[in-house]
Amino acid sequence: MASLQQRTSKAPKRSFQQASQGSSTGMRATTIFYGGNIITMNENHPQAEALAVAGDTILAVGTIEQVFRFAGPDTDVLFLNKQTLMPGFIEPHQHAIQCALMGCQYVNISALTYRHYSEIYQVISDTMSGLTAGDWGIFFGWDPELMSDLPILSATFLDNTFSSTIPIVVVGQSGHVAWANTPALDASGINENTESPSGGTIVKDANGVPTGQVFEEPAIMMIMGNAPLPDAAALAQGLRDQWMTYAKAGFTTVTDLAYMPTPEMDEMLKQTADDIANFPIRLALYKMTHAVTDGDLVSRRVAQSPKVRCCSALGRMKKSKLRNEQHTGSVGNYSSRLWEAGLKLVADGSPHCGTAATREPYMTGPLTDILGFPPAPGYGTLNMASDALYDTIKRSHLQGKQFAIHCHGERSSEQVLRAYEQVFSECKNLDNRHRMEHLGLMTPEQIARAGKLNLGLSFFVDHLRFYGLVYKTDIFGDRVNRWTPISEATKNGITWTIHQDHPTFPGSAAPFDNIKTAVTRCTRDDPNTPYGPEYCVTVHEALKSYTVNAAWQLHMEKLYGSLAAGKKADLVVLDKNPYDLAPVDLDTVQVVDTFVDGIRTKLSIVKTIPKVEVKYLAKQ
């Protein structure tokens, strides 16, 4: 397979002659790329023969003759060897910090790794056998939708099957449901007198006794907030590993949609961002917040409102393990590689546990029983009061802040749209570029209304790859055919993106898997049966969602997302040109390398793509 190489003997002779005379600006390129497919994602100039970088900035994009005018004796010339150079990918919706934490704290039982309950049983049993007093058994990825032989979980089942003395928590793959055994409930002080927190549910039986099942992050964190935490060194390494995972997927910018400031985590994020050699991405943060009315805010009743959290209580980490600096309350705009981009709200739950707020009831049957769906008829749950949602959006809108709001079902999409519409009818458009996230059952009519507000939409279409069939047979029926109707967003002139939302989604970040799903709308096991083919999009549209569109949603389109002179040199090198592939083969594209601020990551990902050390251009 072709690799990224230095080219000394066959660089265009005339270009080097021009370079020796100097460019019109007198600037010299640090690096020049040529000899492959250069896709700019610039509609006016979609392709180029060569690209020059000076330091952290793109210097020139154009023909070989134009670009090599900027070559000099110290220019590093990289021959692409017929491979493809593109703008680095931007992941619009991840939980990057949570991914790193879970890699340190949780044991994987995902259906991407295991296929049968016998395997999961062995993993949990082996883990529990090695634990002692003070330890917890924490597992993530319980997925009855993809493993049909999983039993119904409860505190009693976990006590009798695995341990009645050591706390156990099993979190579903969606991240919106979990099950705890009796020791975990006791350690968390949860009993028949414990009320469900705002935005979450503690499930109880007919006698009012907690069953061990909890829904949504506020309730899950009532338990997980008491679990032992990894030490600072382990978490720091987990963060570094997670950043490299994203780079290997081709991402140069990742958006975290569940940032919760703590002094320890903020300091650790800053430390990793300062360590450029081990921080091969940019990290944009959306801070989790809780919707409250203006009246509650004024009366300070918000102080008693439960906090919405998506990861463990990092504030309990020992400060002695970190630099002793004063905490300012959040990361803020720390650097060009680490900044707060906006705020996050969660309007409803997940289709995987029957809590996404829908207009029609969920189907019922053995699978929904195992998944722990609420009693039928189930329409899901709106997590916020409409007046609190409106007040919260308006307050931040007037401050120029951007909101990204999780809403899967039609009812939550309607609630969020009405709040945005009311705010826009009363307030000046400050180019906030407010967002709506996931949008599983958002209707074409709702998408058209979003277009009139110039909202950014980010679709979770990749559900179809794993769950299309089970959605049809057990959860939504024919409604699955209009799951994330993305083509409607194109029709309405919306700047939309697609995402994968890890860790609450099987596997790891894989943009071309996601692109393939958006283009084909097929499952991984049946590439010939599209769900709602009228909502398929083109390869070009899907690539825009990971480049120029994602940059726009982050207010960063002047710096990232396309290849043009003056933009930052955030690049990805691919082994194939995605425009040349049949849709069914899009997931075969491999990442060769990434560059952030012109700095090469030097990835070694696939054995057939050797790690190549680039030699410097011979002195002229």
C-alpha positions as CSV (number, residue, x, y, z in Angstrom):
1,M,0.0,0.0,0.0
2,A,1.2,3.5,-0.8
3,S,2.8,5.5,2.0
4,L,3.6,9.1,2.6
5,Q,7.1,9.8,1.3
6,Q,9.7,12.5,0.8
7,R,10.4,13.1,-2.8
8,T,13.8,14.6,-3.8
9,S,14.7,13.5,-7.3
10,K,11.5,14.1,-9.2
11,A,10.2,17.4,-7.7
12,P,9.1,19.7,-10.6
13,K,12.3,21.3,-11.9
14,R,10.7,24.6,-13.1
15,S,9.0,25.0,-9.7
16,F,12.3,24.8,-7.9
17,Q,13.7,27.3,-10.2
18,Q,10.9,29.7,-9.4
19,A,11.4,29.0,-5.7
20,S,15.1,29.9,-5.9
21,Q,14.0,33.3,-7.1
22,G,11.6,33.6,-4.2
23,S,7.9,34.1,-4.0
24,S,6.2,37.5,-4.4
25,T,5.9,37.7,-0.6
26,G,9.3,36.3,0.2
27,M,7.8,33.6,2.5
28,R,9.1,30.1,2.4
29,A,7.1,26.9,3.0
30,T,7.8,24.6,5.9
31,T,6.2,21.7,4.1
32,I,4.8,21.1,0.6
33,F,2.5,18.3,-0.4
34,Y,2.0,17.0,-3.9
35,G,1.7,13.9,-6.0
36,G,-1.8,12.8,-4.9
37,N,-5.5,13.8,-4.6
38,I,-5.8,17.1,-2.8
39,I,-9.5,17.7,-1.9
40,T,-10.0,21.3,-0.6
41,M,-13.7,21.2,0.4
42,N,-13.7,24.7,-1.2
43,E,-16.6,24.8,-3.6
44,N,-14.9,27.4,-5.8
45,H,-11.6,25.4,-6.0
46,P,-12.5,21.8,-5.1
47,Q,-9.1,20.2,-6.1
48,A,-5.5,21.2,-6.2
49,E,-2.2,19.8,-7.3
50,A,-0.1,20.9,-4.4
51,L,-0.4,22.6,-1.0
52,A,2.2,24.6,0.9
53,V,2.3,25.1,4.7
54,A,4.3,27.7,6.6
55,G,4.5,27.0,10.3
56,D,0.9,26.4,11.5
57,T,-0.8,28.0,8.5
58,I,-1.6,27.0,4.9
59,L,0.5,29.3,2.7
60,A,-0.7,28.3,-0.8
61,V,-3.1,25.9,-2.5
62,G,-3.0,25.4,-6.3
63,T,-1.0,24.1,-9.2
64,I,2.4,22.6,-8.8
65,E,3.9,25.7,-10.4
66,Q,2.1,28.1,-8.1
67,V,2.8,26.2,-4.9
68,F,6.5,25.3,-5.5
69,R,7.3,29.0,-5.8
70,F,7.3,28.9,-2.0
71,A,9.8,26.1,-1.8
72,G,13.2,26.7,-0.2
73,P,16.3,24.9,0.9
74,D,14.7,23.9,4.2
75,T,11.3,23.0,2.8
76,D,10.1,19.5,3.6
77,V,8.5,18.1,0.4
78,L,6.1,15.2,1.0
79,F,5.1,13.1,-2.0
80,L,1.5,11.8,-1.4
81,N,2.1,8.8,-3.7
82,K,-1.4,9.0,-5.1
83,Q,-3.0,9.1,-1.7
84,T,-5.5,11.8,-0.7
85,L,-5.0,15.0,1.3
86,M,-8.1,16.7,2.9
87,P,-8.9,19.1,5.7
88,G,-8.7,17.3,9.0
89,F,-12.0,15.8,10.2
90,I,-14.0,17.6,12.9
91,E,-16.1,15.3,15.2
92,P,-19.2,17.4,16.1
93,H,-20.5,15.4,19.0
94,Q,-18.5,13.1,21.3
95,H,-18.0,12.7,25.0
96,A,-14.2,12.6,24.8
97,I,-13.5,13.1,28.5
98,Q,-16.0,10.5,29.5
99,C,-14.4,8.1,27.0
100,A,-11.1,8.6,28.7
101,L,-12.5,8.2,32.2
102,M,-14.4,5.1,31.3
103,G,-11.4,3.5,29.7
104,C,-9.8,3.8,33.2
105,Q,-12.7,2.9,35.4
106,Y,-15.1,0.6,33.5
107,V,-14.8,-2.9,32.1
108,N,-16.0,-3.3,28.5
109,I,-18.9,-5.6,27.9
110,S,-20.0,-4.1,24.5
111,A,-21.8,-6.1,21.9
112,L,-19.1,-5.0,19.4
113,T,-16.6,-7.1,21.4
114,Y,-18.9,-9.9,22.7
115,R,-21.8,-11.8,21.1
116,H,-23.4,-13.9,23.8
117,Y,-24.3,-13.7,27.5
118,S,-22.0,-16.6,28.3
119,E,-19.1,-14.3,27.4
120,I,-20.4,-11.4,29.4
121,Y,-21.1,-13.7,32.3
122,Q,-17.5,-14.8,32.3
123,V,-16.1,-11.3,32.0
124,I,-18.2,-10.1,35.0
125,S,-17.4,-13.2,37.0
126,D,-13.7,-13.0,36.4
127,T,-13.6,-9.3,37.3
128,M,-15.6,-9.7,40.5
129,S,-13.4,-12.6,41.6
130,G,-10.4,-10.3,41.7
131,L,-12.0,-7.5,43.7
132,T,-11.8,-7.0,47.5
133,A,-13.5,-4.8,50.0
134,G,-13.6,-1.2,48.9
135,D,-13.6,-2.1,45.2
136,W,-16.5,-1.7,42.8
137,G,-17.3,-3.8,39.7
138,I,-18.3,-1.3,37.0
139,F,-19.3,-2.5,33.6
140,F,-20.3,-0.6,30.4
141,G,-22.0,-1.7,27.2
142,W,-24.9,-3.9,28.2
143,D,-26.8,-4.2,24.9
144,P,-29.8,-6.6,24.6
145,E,-30.6,-5.1,21.2
146,L,-27.4,-6.7,19.7
147,M,-27.2,-9.7,22.1
148,S,-30.5,-11.5,22.1
149,D,-29.8,-13.9,25.0
150,L,-29.1,-11.3,27.8
151,P,-31.3,-11.7,30.9
152,I,-33.3,-9.1,32.7
153,L,-31.2,-7.3,35.2
154,S,-32.1,-6.2,38.7
155,A,-30.4,-5.7,42.0
156,T,-31.6,-9.2,43.1
157,F,-30.2,-10.8,39.9
158,L,-26.8,-9.1,40.3
159,D,-26.7,-10.0,44.0
160,N,-27.5,-13.7,43.4
161,T,-25.4,-14.1,40.2
162,F,-22.3,-12.2,40.9
163,S,-21.9,-10.6,44.4
164,S,-24.0,-9.6,47.3
165,T,-21.1,-8.0,49.1
166,I,-19.2,-5.9,46.6
167,P,-21.0,-3.0,44.7
168,I,-21.8,-3.7,41.0
169,V,-23.0,-1.2,38.4
170,V,-23.9,-2.3,34.9
171,V,-24.4,0.6,32.5
172,G,-26.3,0.1,29.2
173,Q,-24.6,0.9,25.9
174,S,-26.8,4.0,25.5
175,G,-25.5,5.5,28.7
176,H,-29.1,6.4,29.7
177,V,-29.8,3.4,31.8
178,A,-28.0,1.4,34.5
179,W,-28.5,-1.4,37.0
180,A,-27.0,-1.6,40.5
181,N,-26.8,-4.4,43.0
182,T,-27.9,-4.0,46.6
183,P,-24.4,-3.1,48.0
184,A,-24.1,-0.3,45.3
185,L,-27.6,1.0,46.3
186,D,-26.7,0.9,50.0
187,A,-23.4,2.7,49.4
188,S,-25.4,5.4,47.6
189,G,-28.0,5.8,50.3
190,I,-30.8,4.8,47.8
191,N,-33.8,3.1,49.5
192,E,-37.6,3.2,49.4
193,N,-37.6,6.8,50.8
194,T,-35.2,8.2,48.1
195,E,-36.9,10.4,45.5
196,S,-35.9,10.4,41.9
197,P,-33.7,13.4,41.0
198,S,-34.9,16.0,38.4
199,G,-34.2,14.6,35.0
200,G,-33.7,11.1,36.2
201,T,-35.6,8.1,37.5
202,I,-35.1,5.6,40.3
203,V,-37.3,2.6,39.4
204,K,-39.2,1.0,42.2
205,D,-41.4,-2.1,42.5
206,A,-45.0,-2.2,43.6
207,N,-44.0,-2.0,47.2
208,G,-41.8,1.1,46.6
209,V,-38.5,-0.8,46.9
210,P,-35.8,0.3,44.4
211,T,-35.3,-2.5,41.8
212,G,-31.7,-1.5,41.0
213,Q,-32.6,0.1,37.7
214,V,-32.1,3.8,37.1
215,F,-32.6,6.1,34.1
216,E,-30.7,9.1,32.9
217,E,-27.5,10.7,34.2
218,P,-28.8,12.4,37.3
219,A,-30.0,9.1,38.7
220,I,-27.0,7.1,37.4
221,M,-24.7,9.6,39.0
222,M,-26.4,9.2,42.4
223,I,-24.7,5.8,42.4
224,M,-21.6,6.3,40.3
225,G,-20.6,9.4,42.2
226,N,-19.8,7.1,45.1
227,A,-17.6,4.7,43.1
228,P,-13.8,4.8,43.6
229,L,-12.0,6.9,41.0
230,P,-8.8,6.2,39.0
231,D,-5.8,8.1,40.3
232,A,-4.5,11.2,38.5
233,A,-1.7,9.4,36.7
234,A,-4.1,6.7,35.3
235,L,-6.6,9.3,34.1
236,A,-3.9,11.5,32.5
237,Q,-2.7,8.5,30.5
238,G,-6.3,7.7,29.6
239,L,-6.7,11.2,28.2
240,R,-3.5,10.8,26.1
241,D,-4.7,7.5,24.8
242,Q,-8.1,8.9,23.9
243,W,-6.6,11.9,22.0
244,M,-4.5,9.4,20.0
245,T,-7.6,7.3,19.3
246,Y,-9.2,10.3,17.7
247,A,-6.1,11.2,15.6
248,K,-6.0,7.6,14.3
249,A,-9.6,8.0,13.1
250,G,-8.6,11.2,11.2
251,F,-9.9,13.8,13.5
252,T,-8.0,17.0,14.1
253,T,-10.8,18.6,16.1
254,V,-13.2,16.9,18.6
255,T,-16.2,18.4,20.2
256,D,-17.0,17.2,23.7
257,L,-20.8,17.7,24.5
258,A,-20.6,16.8,28.2
259,Y,-18.0,19.0,29.8
260,M,-18.4,19.5,33.5
261,P,-15.8,21.8,35.1
262,T,-13.9,20.6,38.1
263,P,-10.6,22.0,39.3
264,E,-8.8,18.7,38.9
265,M,-10.1,17.8,35.4
266,D,-9.6,21.4,34.1
267,E,-6.0,21.4,35.2
268,M,-5.5,18.0,33.7
269,L,-7.0,19.1,30.4
270,K,-4.7,22.1,30.3
271,Q,-1.7,20.0,31.0
272,T,-2.5,17.6,28.2
273,A,-3.2,20.6,25.8
274,D,0.2,22.1,26.7
275,D,1.9,18.8,25.8
276,I,1.7,19.2,22.1
277,A,3.6,16.0,21.3
278,N,0.8,14.0,23.0
279,F,-2.2,16.2,22.1
280,P,-2.7,15.6,18.4
281,I,-6.2,17.2,18.3
282,R,-8.1,20.4,19.2
283,L,-10.8,20.0,21.8
284,A,-13.9,22.1,21.8
285,L,-16.0,21.8,25.0
286,Y,-19.8,22.3,25.5
287,K,-20.5,22.7,29.2
288,M,-23.4,20.7,30.7
289,T,-26.0,23.0,32.2
290,H,-29.5,22.6,33.9
291,A,-32.6,24.5,32.7
292,V,-34.1,26.8,35.3
293,T,-36.6,29.6,35.1
294,D,-35.6,33.2,35.7
295,G,-37.7,33.1,38.9
296,D,-35.8,30.1,40.2
297,L,-32.5,31.8,39.4
298,V,-33.5,35.0,41.2
299,S,-34.7,33.2,44.2
300,R,-31.6,31.1,44.3
301,R,-33.7,27.9,44.4
302,V,-31.4,26.7,41.6
303,A,-28.8,26.1,44.3
304,Q,-30.9,23.1,45.4
305,S,-31.5,21.8,41.9
306,P,-29.7,18.5,41.1
307,K,-26.8,18.9,38.8
308,V,-26.8,17.1,35.5
309,R,-23.6,15.1,35.2
310,C,-22.4,12.5,32.7
311,C,-19.2,11.2,34.3
312,S,-17.9,10.5,37.8
313,A,-17.2,13.2,40.5
314,L,-13.7,14.2,39.4
315,G,-13.7,16.9,42.0
316,R,-12.8,14.1,44.5
317,M,-9.4,13.5,42.9
318,K,-6.4,14.4,45.1
319,K,-5.2,17.9,44.3
320,S,-1.6,17.0,45.4
321,K,-1.2,15.0,42.2
322,L,-1.8,18.1,40.0
323,R,-0.2,21.5,39.7
324,N,-1.3,23.8,42.5
325,E,-2.9,26.7,40.6
326,Q,-6.0,28.6,41.4
327,H,-9.1,27.3,39.7
328,T,-10.9,29.9,37.6
329,G,-14.2,27.9,37.3
330,S,-13.8,26.4,33.9
331,V,-11.3,26.0,31.0
332,G,-12.6,29.1,29.2
333,N,-10.7,29.9,26.0
334,Y,-7.5,28.4,27.2
335,S,-5.7,28.0,23.9
336,S,-6.3,27.4,20.2
337,R,-6.4,23.7,21.0
338,L,-8.6,23.8,24.1
339,W,-11.6,26.1,24.5
340,E,-15.3,26.3,25.6
341,A,-17.5,26.5,22.5
342,G,-21.0,26.6,24.1
343,L,-23.5,25.1,26.5
344,K,-25.3,21.7,26.5
345,L,-28.9,20.7,27.6
346,V,-30.6,17.3,27.5
347,A,-34.2,17.5,26.4
348,D,-35.1,13.8,26.5
349,G,-33.6,10.4,26.8
350,S,-32.7,7.5,24.5
351,P,-34.5,5.2,22.1
352,H,-32.6,2.3,23.6
353,C,-34.5,2.5,26.9
354,G,-37.8,4.0,25.9
355,T,-37.1,7.5,27.2
356,A,-36.7,9.6,24.0
357,A,-39.9,11.7,23.9
358,T,-42.0,10.4,20.9
359,R,-45.4,11.2,19.5
360,E,-46.4,7.6,19.1
361,P,-45.9,4.9,21.7
362,Y,-43.0,2.5,21.6
363,M,-43.6,-1.1,20.7
364,T,-43.6,-3.6,23.5
365,G,-42.4,-7.2,23.8
366,P,-39.7,-9.4,25.4
367,L,-36.9,-7.2,24.1
368,T,-38.3,-4.0,25.6
369,D,-38.8,-5.8,28.9
370,I,-35.1,-6.8,28.9
371,L,-34.1,-3.3,28.0
372,G,-36.1,-2.0,30.9
373,F,-38.5,0.2,29.0
374,P,-41.1,2.1,31.2
375,P,-44.5,0.5,31.4
376,A,-46.7,0.7,28.2
377,P,-47.9,2.8,26.6
378,G,-44.5,4.5,26.6
379,Y,-43.9,7.9,25.0
380,G,-40.6,8.8,26.6
381,T,-39.9,11.7,28.8
382,L,-39.3,15.4,28.5
383,N,-36.5,16.2,30.9
384,M,-37.2,20.0,31.2
385,A,-40.2,22.2,31.7
386,S,-40.8,24.4,28.7
387,D,-40.6,27.7,30.6
388,A,-37.3,26.8,32.1
389,L,-35.9,25.7,28.7
390,Y,-37.0,29.0,27.2
391,D,-35.7,31.2,30.0
392,T,-32.3,29.3,30.0
393,I,-31.9,29.7,26.2
394,K,-32.9,33.3,26.3
395,R,-30.4,34.2,29.1
396,S,-27.5,32.7,27.3
397,H,-28.6,33.8,23.8
398,L,-28.4,37.4,24.9
399,Q,-24.9,36.8,26.3
400,G,-23.9,35.6,22.8
401,K,-23.5,32.0,23.9
402,Q,-24.4,29.0,21.8
403,F,-26.6,26.1,22.9
404,A,-26.5,22.5,21.7
405,I,-29.6,20.6,22.9
406,H,-30.0,16.8,22.8
407,C,-33.4,15.9,21.5
408,H,-34.2,12.5,19.9
409,G,-38.0,12.3,19.6
410,E,-40.6,14.4,17.9
411,R,-42.0,15.8,21.2
412,S,-38.6,16.9,22.4
413,S,-37.7,18.4,19.0
414,E,-41.0,20.3,19.1
415,Q,-40.3,21.6,22.6
416,V,-36.8,22.8,21.7
417,L,-37.9,24.3,18.4
418,R,-40.7,26.3,20.1
419,A,-38.2,27.6,22.7
420,Y,-35.8,28.7,19.9
421,E,-38.6,30.3,17.9
422,Q,-39.9,32.2,20.9
423,V,-36.4,33.5,21.7
424,F,-35.7,34.5,18.1
425,S,-39.1,36.3,17.9
426,E,-38.1,38.4,20.9
427,C,-34.4,38.8,20.5
428,K,-31.9,39.9,17.9
429,N,-30.1,37.1,16.0
430,L,-26.6,37.3,17.4
431,D,-25.2,34.6,15.1
432,N,-25.2,32.2,18.0
433,R,-25.7,29.2,15.6
434,H,-27.7,27.3,18.2
435,R,-27.7,23.5,17.6
436,M,-30.0,20.5,18.0
437,E,-28.4,17.1,18.5
438,H,-29.3,13.5,17.5
439,L,-32.7,14.2,16.0
440,G,-33.7,10.5,15.5
441,L,-37.4,11.1,14.8
442,M,-37.3,14.8,14.0
443,T,-39.9,15.4,11.2
444,P,-39.4,17.1,7.8
445,E,-41.7,19.9,8.9
446,Q,-39.6,20.5,12.1
447,I,-36.5,20.5,10.0
448,A,-37.9,23.1,7.7
449,R,-38.7,25.3,10.8
450,A,-35.1,24.8,12.0
451,G,-33.9,26.0,8.6
452,K,-35.8,29.3,9.0
453,L,-33.9,29.9,12.3
454,N,-30.5,29.1,10.8
455,L,-30.0,26.4,13.4
456,G,-27.2,23.9,13.1
457,L,-28.5,20.3,13.2
458,S,-26.3,17.3,14.0
459,F,-27.8,13.9,13.2
460,F,-27.1,10.5,14.8
461,V,-27.7,8.5,11.6
462,D,-25.2,5.8,12.5
463,H,-27.8,4.2,14.8
464,L,-29.1,2.5,11.6
465,R,-25.8,0.6,11.1
466,F,-26.2,-1.4,14.3
467,Y,-29.9,-1.0,15.3
468,G,-31.9,-0.5,12.1
469,L,-33.4,-4.0,12.1
470,V,-34.2,-4.1,15.8
471,Y,-35.7,-0.6,15.6
472,K,-38.1,-1.9,12.9
473,T,-39.0,-5.2,14.6
474,D,-39.1,-4.3,18.3
475,I,-39.0,-0.6,19.0
476,F,-40.4,1.8,16.3
477,G,-41.8,-0.3,13.5
478,D,-42.0,1.6,10.1
479,R,-40.9,4.8,11.9
480,V,-37.4,3.6,11.5
481,N,-37.6,4.6,7.8
482,R,-37.6,8.2,8.7
483,W,-34.9,8.0,11.3
484,T,-32.7,11.1,10.9
485,P,-34.1,12.4,7.6
486,I,-30.9,14.2,6.7
487,S,-31.7,15.0,3.0
488,E,-34.5,17.3,4.3
489,A,-31.8,19.4,6.0
490,T,-30.0,19.8,2.7
491,K,-33.3,20.8,1.0
492,N,-33.8,23.5,3.6
493,G,-30.4,25.0,3.3
494,I,-29.3,23.8,6.8
495,T,-25.6,23.5,7.8
496,W,-25.8,20.0,9.2
497,T,-23.4,17.4,10.5
498,I,-23.4,13.7,11.5
499,H,-21.7,12.2,14.6
500,Q,-21.3,9.0,16.6
501,D,-21.6,10.1,20.2
502,H,-19.1,7.8,21.9
503,P,-18.9,6.2,24.4
504,T,-22.7,5.6,24.2
505,F,-22.3,3.9,20.8
506,P,-20.7,0.6,20.0
507,G,-17.0,0.6,18.9
508,S,-14.7,3.6,18.5
509,A,-14.7,6.7,16.5
510,A,-14.9,5.8,12.8
511,P,-16.0,8.7,10.5
512,F,-16.1,6.6,7.3
513,D,-18.4,4.0,8.9
514,N,-20.7,7.0,9.7
515,I,-20.4,8.5,6.2
516,K,-21.2,5.1,4.7
517,T,-24.4,4.9,6.8
518,A,-25.5,8.4,5.8
519,V,-25.0,7.6,2.2
520,T,-26.5,4.1,2.2
521,R,-28.8,4.0,5.3
522,C,-28.1,0.3,5.6
523,T,-27.2,-1.9,8.5
524,R,-23.7,-3.5,8.8
525,D,-25.3,-7.0,8.2
526,D,-27.5,-6.1,5.3
527,P,-25.9,-3.7,2.8
528,N,-28.8,-4.1,0.3
529,T,-31.8,-2.9,2.4
530,P,-31.8,0.9,3.0
531,Y,-34.1,2.3,5.7
532,G,-35.7,5.4,4.1
533,P,-33.7,5.6,0.9
534,E,-35.2,9.0,0.1
535,Y,-33.2,10.4,3.0
536,C,-29.8,9.3,1.7
537,V,-27.2,11.9,1.1
538,T,-24.2,12.1,-1.3
539,V,-20.6,11.4,-0.4
540,H,-19.8,15.0,-0.9
541,E,-22.5,16.2,1.5
542,A,-21.3,13.7,4.2
543,L,-17.7,14.8,3.8
544,K,-18.9,18.4,4.2
545,S,-20.5,17.4,7.5
546,Y,-17.1,16.4,8.9
547,T,-15.3,19.4,7.5
548,V,-16.7,22.8,6.5
549,N,-20.1,22.2,8.1
550,A,-18.7,21.1,11.5
551,A,-16.3,24.1,11.4
552,W,-19.3,26.4,10.9
553,Q,-21.2,24.9,13.8
554,L,-18.1,25.7,16.0
555,H,-17.8,29.3,14.6
556,M,-14.4,28.2,13.3
557,E,-15.0,28.2,9.5
558,K,-12.4,31.0,9.0
559,L,-9.7,28.8,10.5
560,Y,-10.6,25.2,9.8
561,G,-12.7,22.9,7.7
562,S,-11.3,23.6,4.2
563,L,-7.9,24.0,2.6
564,A,-7.2,27.6,1.7
565,A,-4.4,30.1,2.2
566,G,-4.5,31.7,5.6
567,K,-6.3,28.8,7.3
568,K,-4.7,26.5,9.9
569,A,-2.8,23.5,8.6
570,D,-5.1,20.9,10.0
571,L,-4.9,18.0,7.5
572,V,-5.6,14.3,7.1
573,V,-4.0,11.9,4.7
574,L,-6.1,9.0,3.5
575,D,-5.0,5.9,1.6
576,K,-7.9,6.2,-0.9
577,N,-10.0,9.0,-2.5
578,P,-13.5,8.6,-1.0
579,Y,-15.0,10.1,-4.1
580,D,-13.7,7.2,-6.2
581,L,-15.3,4.5,-4.1
582,A,-18.7,2.7,-4.3
583,P,-20.8,3.7,-1.2
584,V,-20.6,0.1,0.1
585,D,-16.7,0.4,0.2
586,L,-16.5,3.8,2.0
587,D,-15.6,2.1,5.3
588,T,-12.4,0.7,3.7
589,V,-10.8,4.1,3.8
590,Q,-7.8,4.1,6.1
591,V,-6.1,7.1,7.8
592,V,-2.4,7.4,6.9
593,D,-1.6,10.5,9.1
594,T,-2.9,13.8,10.5
595,F,-1.4,17.2,10.9
596,V,-2.5,19.9,13.4
597,D,-1.0,23.3,13.1
598,G,1.3,21.8,10.5
599,I,2.7,19.3,13.0
600,R,2.7,15.7,11.8
601,T,1.2,13.2,14.2
602,K,3.2,10.3,12.7
603,L,0.6,7.6,13.1
604,S,1.3,3.9,12.7
605,I,-2.2,2.5,12.5
606,V,-2.4,-0.4,10.1
607,K,0.4,-3.0,9.5
608,T,0.1,-2.5,5.7
609,I,0.8,1.2,6.1
610,P,4.3,1.4,7.5
611,K,5.4,4.3,9.7
612,V,7.6,6.4,7.4
613,E,10.2,8.9,8.7
614,V,10.3,11.9,6.4
615,K,13.7,12.9,5.3
616,Y,14.4,16.6,4.7
617,L,14.7,18.1,1.2
618,A,18.3,18.2,0.1
619,K,19.8,21.7,0.3
620,Q,19.6,23.5,-3.0
